[in-house]
Amino acid sequence: MIITEAALLAHAVRNNADWCSVMCRAHGLTGTFGPRAWTSPRRTPLYYPDAVTLTEDATAADLLPAIDRTAPGASVKDSHARLDLSAEGFRLLFEAQWIHHPAPGTRPVPDVAPEGWRRVGTEDELAAWALAWSGGDADEAALFRPELLADPTTTIVAGHAPDGRVFGGAVLTESAGVTGISNLFTTDGVPAAHAWAAALATASAALPVVGYESGEDLDAALAAGFAPLGPLRVWLDA
């Protein structure tokens, strides 16, 4: 079955909102899915939005009354780059591009062997992965809690050097008929292509793969066989 780009974009947006919801639940927070947006009534974990638009017609009224703005720092993921929240006291934090890759089973993945890559399965492995992802910042690494390992939609993959050191990783979220890739990273000069190849090799062969990136990370994703789907913006309450 052929999925249109419009439908694929909708799946990518919902998948990413699902991942935000999973991360919030790992921190004891419960978000709400409405017809046009996902929102959290309590401030979300570091780097995660307090609201995510799900449709092109979502407005500020669908988002802002449902999130905590008692202090600066709340953020909104404008999934279709349709909102201007500057009049509401927000500033544009960054812009990015949704991306997609055909289901790995329908197209060869990049010719990079994912040697040394395996799924994270224990709390100790997750702690090592998170510390590598954060560049050694223990406070940021604490974002990834053991509860994530029990979530049936979430797979965390890590690349290991012969000495056991983690040199890369990614999070895969399977929902909304796609596999979403996020938090992809490498360290110590390891090419990003290795992480993209390992993530694609881990993803379900039957589902399209989606995500979003910007700058050099977007260039690396496009080189790995992804294609752009459309823009998004993230706004920060100043």
N, C-alpha and C positions, 0 to 999 in steps of 0.2 A: 504494500500500500504506500502511495506517495503522499508525504506530508507537505503541505504548502509552507512557505516561509512564514506567513502570518500565524499559522497554527503552531509552527515550531517555536516562534518567538513567545507565544502565549504559554507553551509548555516550559520554556526556559525560565520565564518570569515566575511561574508558579513553583517550579522546582527550586529556584533560589529562595523564594519565600519559605518553602518547606524547610530548607536547610537552616534558615534564620530561626525558624520555629523550633527545630531540633536543638540548636545551640542554646536557645533560651530555656527550653525544658531541662537541659543539662545543668542549668544554673538555677533551677527552681522557679522559673518564670513561665507564665502561660499567655501566649498571644491569641489574637482573635482574627479569624478569616471572615471578612465581609464580602459583599458582592464586588467591590471595587478596590479593596485594600486589605492588607494584613497589618495589624497594629498591636503594640504592646503597651498596656497601661502603666507598666513600671519600666524604668530605664534599663535598657538592654546591655548585654556584655560589651566590652571594649571591641571596637571596629564593626559592631553589628547595628543595623538600622533599627530605629524605633517604629518605623512604618515603611511599608513597601507597597507601591501602587501595583495593582494586578491588571488593570485595564487602561486603555487610552483615555477614557473619559473620566478617570478619577480626578477629584478636585481637592483643594486644601481642606474643604469642609469634611471630606471623607477621612482625613488623616489627623489633622492637628487637634481636634477636640478629644481624640482617643489616646493621646500620648502624654507623657509627663514632661511639662515644660517649666517646672518650678525652678529649675536652674539651667544655665546655658549648657549646650552639648548634645541635645537631642538631634537625631539625624533622620532624614527621609531619603529612601531610594526611589527616585522618580524613574520607574522602569521603562517608560517610553519617551523620556526627555520632553515632556509636554508642559511641565509646571514652571511657573516663575514664583518662587517663594520669597523673593527679596522683600516684598512689601510686608511679609509676615515676620521679618527679622532674621531670616535665614540668609546665608551666603553659599554660593556654589563651591563645594569642596573639591569635586573632581568630576570629569566626564570619562566614560568608557564605552566599549562596544561589546554587545552581545555577540557570541560566536557559536558556531555549530560544526559538527563533524558527522558524516554519515555513520550509521551503525557499523562498528568495527567488522562485523561479519559480512558486510556488503562491499567493503573496500579495504585493501591492504593498509595496515598502519605503517607509520614511518619505519624505515629499515634501521632501527637502532635496538639492539638486544637489551632487554630490561634485566640484565644480569645483576644480581644482588638486591633486587627489589622483592619485597614480600609484604603481605598484609600485617598490619599492627593488630596484635591479639591480646596483649596483656597491659596492665597498668604501667609496668616499668617500661615497656616498649613505647607506650603512648607518651610517657614523661620524656623519654629520650627524643622522640619525634618532635614534641612540642618545643623542647629546648633548642633543637636545631632550627626549627621554623622561626623561632623568636630571635635567633642570633645570640643566644645565651642569656636572654632577659628572662629571669625566673618569674617575674610578675606577669609578663605577657604570656609566657608558657602556661601559666595557670588557667588561661582561658579554656584549654582543652581538658575537660574533666573526664574521669573514668566512665561516667554515665553514657558518654558517646559510644563506648564499645558495645553497649547493650542495645543500641538503636538498630532495628532491622534494616533501615534504609541507608545506613551510613557505613562506608568502608574507608579506612585510612590506610594508605600504602606508603611504605618507606623504602628508600634506597640505602643499602649498607655497604660500606667499604670492607675489605678483608679483615680489618681489625675491629669490625663491629660498629664503627662510627657511622652515624646517620648523615648522609650527604644530600638528601633530597626527600621530597614527599608530596602528597596531594590528598585531598579529601574527595570522595566520590559519594554522591547522594542519588539514589535511585527513586524517582517519583515522577508523577505526571507524564508517564510514558517516555521519559528520557533519563539519561544519566548526567548529572551535573558535576563538573569538576571545579573545585575551588581550593584556595590555600596552597596552590602548587608552588614549590620552591626547590632550589638547589643551592649548595654551598661549595666553597673552595674551588670555584672555577668549573664545576661540573656543568656541561651544557644543558640548557633547559630542554633540549630535544630528548634527552634521556628520561626526564620526568614526564613529558608528554607521552612518549612511547610507552612507558610503564603504566601510566594512567589509562591509556587506550587499551592496553593489553589486559588490564584488570576489569575494565568496564564490560557490561553485558554485550555480547556480540549482536544481540537483536535490537538494541535501542540506540537511537541517535544520541550523540554526546554534545552537551552544551556548557556554557559558562560565560564569563565576561572578563575582559582584560583591557589594558591601556598601555600606551607607550611601547617600550621595548618588550614587555611581556606580551603585548598584542602581536608584535612582529614575530615573536617566537611561536605563538600559537598558530598564526597563519602559515608559517614555515612548516609546521607539523601537520598541515592538511586541513585546518579549520578555515571557515569562511565567515565573514561578518553577517550579522542578522539585523542590527539596528542599534541606535545609541541609547545610553542611559545616563542619568545624572544622579549625584548624591549631594544633598543639601544639608548644611549644618546650622543649627540654631546658635547664633552668636550672642 
